[in-house]
Amino acid sequence: MPRGLREFAERNNLGRTFADLMPFIAEQERNRVVVKHGRVERGEDGTPLTRKPRYLPDRPVYGPPLGPASIANGPINESGVIYLFGTVAARLGFVVMRIQAEFPDCEAFREVEPGRWQPIKIEFEFESRRFAAHGHNAKDCDVIVCWQHNWAECPEHIEVIELQSVIRAMGI
């Protein structure tokens, strides 16, 4: 976990954001050692051997850490996209009126001119291309909110809000 957090911070130029955590992360990386029969295993140079993290199939899998936000990790499914959108909807100019199980998933108002609001039909997807896979009618949707936009054939009239880009741009 410490190595993953450090690599995430480096990959996304978040060194300053996590500056207070970096010394702790480095210490945790140094202290991650291989213990065999109650003894610390050491390499030829005498330094402790480090453990490689292993995948645990009986545990849940999370998305990458987002940093200080109301959700700790990036979503890995549509439900996570819905929650994350709810945390930033107002900052994006939406007022949610209704969330429902059937298509479209959400009805919201959006300010289109100062003091003028219009109803918007939103469909949530983890990946934008799942809109087509689910057989939704593009005429009945104004906006797709997703974690990853990967649908090159998306109709032009549908706006796509890719939350991973929005979160990055907001500095969250």
C-alpha positions as CSV (number, residue, x, y, z in Angstrom):
1,M,0.0,0.0,0.0
2,P,2.7,2.6,0.8
3,R,4.5,1.9,-2.5
4,G,1.3,2.1,-4.4
5,L,0.4,5.5,-2.7
6,R,3.9,6.9,-3.4
7,E,3.7,5.8,-7.1
8,F,0.2,7.2,-7.4
9,A,1.4,10.6,-6.0
10,E,4.4,10.6,-8.3
11,R,2.5,9.6,-11.4
12,N,-0.1,12.3,-10.8
13,N,2.3,15.1,-9.6
14,L,0.7,15.1,-6.1
15,G,3.9,15.3,-4.2
16,R,2.9,18.7,-2.7
17,T,-0.6,17.5,-1.9
18,F,0.7,14.5,0.0
19,A,3.9,16.2,1.3
20,D,2.9,15.6,4.9
21,L,2.4,11.9,4.2
22,M,5.5,11.2,2.1
23,P,7.9,10.7,5.1
24,F,5.4,8.3,6.7
25,I,5.0,6.5,3.3
26,A,8.8,6.2,3.0
27,E,9.1,4.8,6.5
28,Q,6.4,2.2,5.8
29,E,8.2,1.2,2.7
30,R,11.4,0.7,4.5
31,N,9.7,-1.3,7.3
32,R,8.0,-3.8,4.9
33,V,10.2,-6.8,5.4
34,V,10.0,-10.5,4.9
35,V,9.7,-12.5,8.1
36,K,10.3,-16.2,8.0
37,H,10.0,-18.4,11.1
38,G,9.9,-15.2,13.3
39,R,13.2,-13.9,11.8
40,V,13.8,-11.0,9.4
41,E,15.1,-12.3,6.1
42,R,18.1,-10.4,4.8
43,G,19.7,-10.0,1.4
44,E,23.4,-10.5,0.6
45,D,24.2,-6.9,1.6
46,G,22.5,-7.4,5.0
47,T,19.5,-5.3,4.3
48,P,16.0,-6.7,5.0
49,L,14.2,-8.3,2.1
50,T,11.0,-6.6,1.2
51,R,7.7,-8.4,0.5
52,K,5.8,-8.1,-2.7
53,P,2.1,-7.4,-2.1
54,R,-0.1,-10.3,-3.1
55,Y,-3.6,-10.3,-4.4
56,L,-6.1,-11.7,-1.8
57,P,-9.0,-13.2,-3.8
58,D,-11.3,-13.2,-0.7
59,R,-11.0,-9.4,-0.3
60,P,-12.6,-6.6,-2.2
61,V,-10.7,-4.6,-4.8
62,Y,-10.7,-0.8,-4.7
63,G,-9.9,1.9,-7.3
64,P,-6.9,4.2,-6.9
65,P,-6.8,6.6,-3.9
66,L,-8.3,10.0,-4.7
67,G,-6.7,11.9,-1.8
68,P,-8.7,14.0,0.6
69,A,-12.3,13.7,-0.6
70,S,-15.6,12.3,0.6
71,I,-14.8,9.0,-1.1
72,A,-11.4,7.6,-0.5
73,N,-10.9,5.6,-3.8
74,G,-11.9,5.9,-7.4
75,P,-15.0,4.0,-8.3
76,I,-14.9,0.5,-9.7
77,N,-18.5,0.3,-10.7
78,E,-21.6,2.3,-11.6
79,S,-22.7,2.7,-7.9
80,G,-19.4,4.4,-7.1
81,V,-19.8,6.7,-10.1
82,I,-23.3,7.7,-8.8
83,Y,-21.9,8.4,-5.3
84,L,-18.9,10.4,-6.6
85,F,-21.2,12.5,-8.9
86,G,-23.3,13.3,-5.9
87,T,-20.3,14.7,-4.1
88,V,-19.4,17.1,-6.9
89,A,-22.8,17.7,-8.7
90,A,-23.3,21.1,-7.2
91,R,-19.7,22.2,-8.1
92,L,-20.5,21.1,-11.7
93,G,-23.7,23.2,-11.8
94,F,-26.3,20.4,-11.3
95,V,-29.2,20.2,-8.8
96,V,-30.3,16.5,-8.7
97,M,-34.1,16.1,-8.6
98,R,-34.4,12.3,-8.9
99,I,-32.3,9.2,-9.0
100,Q,-34.1,6.0,-10.2
101,A,-33.3,2.4,-11.1
102,E,-34.6,2.7,-14.7
103,F,-33.2,4.6,-17.6
104,P,-32.3,7.4,-17.5
105,D,-30.8,7.1,-14.0
106,C,-31.1,10.7,-13.0
107,E,-33.1,13.8,-13.6
108,A,-31.4,17.1,-12.7
109,F,-31.6,20.8,-13.3
110,R,-28.7,22.6,-14.8
111,E,-28.2,26.4,-15.1
112,V,-27.8,27.1,-18.8
113,E,-27.8,30.9,-18.5
114,P,-27.8,33.1,-15.4
115,G,-31.0,32.4,-13.6
116,R,-32.3,30.0,-16.2
117,W,-32.4,26.3,-15.5
118,Q,-33.3,23.3,-17.7
119,P,-34.1,19.7,-16.8
120,I,-31.3,17.3,-17.9
121,K,-31.5,13.5,-18.3
122,I,-28.4,11.7,-17.0
123,E,-27.3,8.1,-17.4
124,F,-24.5,6.8,-15.1
125,E,-22.0,4.3,-16.4
126,F,-18.6,3.1,-15.1
127,E,-17.4,3.3,-18.7
128,S,-19.2,5.4,-21.3
129,R,-19.2,2.6,-23.8
130,R,-21.5,0.5,-21.6
131,F,-24.3,2.9,-22.6
132,A,-24.5,1.2,-26.0
133,A,-24.0,-2.3,-24.5
134,H,-27.1,-1.7,-22.2
135,G,-29.2,-0.8,-25.3
136,H,-30.2,2.6,-24.1
137,N,-32.0,5.0,-26.5
138,A,-29.6,7.9,-27.1
139,K,-32.5,10.2,-27.9
140,D,-33.6,9.9,-24.3
141,C,-30.4,11.0,-22.7
142,D,-28.6,14.4,-22.5
143,V,-25.5,13.5,-20.4
144,I,-23.5,10.4,-19.6
145,V,-21.6,10.6,-16.3
146,C,-18.9,8.0,-16.1
147,W,-15.5,7.3,-14.5
148,Q,-13.8,6.6,-17.9
149,H,-14.9,7.9,-21.3
150,N,-14.0,5.2,-23.8
151,W,-16.9,5.3,-26.3
152,A,-15.5,6.8,-29.5
153,E,-18.9,6.4,-31.3
154,C,-20.8,8.4,-28.6
155,P,-23.5,10.5,-30.4
156,E,-22.5,14.2,-30.6
157,H,-25.7,15.4,-28.8
158,I,-24.8,13.5,-25.7
159,E,-22.4,15.3,-23.3
160,V,-20.0,13.0,-21.5
161,I,-18.7,13.9,-18.1
162,E,-15.6,11.8,-17.3
163,L,-15.3,12.0,-13.5
164,Q,-11.7,10.9,-13.3
165,S,-10.7,14.0,-15.4
166,V,-13.1,16.2,-13.4
167,I,-11.6,15.1,-10.1
168,R,-8.1,15.6,-11.4
169,A,-9.0,19.1,-12.7
170,M,-10.6,20.0,-9.4
171,G,-7.5,18.9,-7.5
172,I,-9.3,16.4,-5.4
